[in-house]
């Protein structure tokens, strides 16, 4: 093996994981949440996802778990461009795919955030985290949910903190627009 080949990133030695699910027979938001949970479990063991997370928290004081979470969130905001799934399709990507493509929708970004935090072992300290799925319009159907983000419990105060890279600086306005919501522990 040449020196050049051995110096290539791990992702170039193995094919990238494929989209975990293009959800066919989609029955609603619970299908998305279930696929997201599977993608997080698979992504938390990815060396590429762990490396991405460790690079994000490199300058943070050790054991400052809230700042580590924030560092991963801000890197996600900087690195990943929001793009919609193809029309009439619901896809949930493996977090390594989202990181490599530098693009994804709200569920892909939430999966990256949680998989990265688990890969960096931030959630092993007992801090609760959830996927929150929301309806931003008055519910007109059985499943009105159209957006998802992560919220995490502050380790000292118990307050819930919202991490939504899609809403970004407009998170407060987005939360005021929520008409219905559900959460799923991660």
Order of alpha helices (4+ residues) and beta strands (2+ residues): alpha-alpha-beta-alpha-alpha-alpha-beta-beta-alpha-beta-alpha-beta-beta-beta-alpha-beta
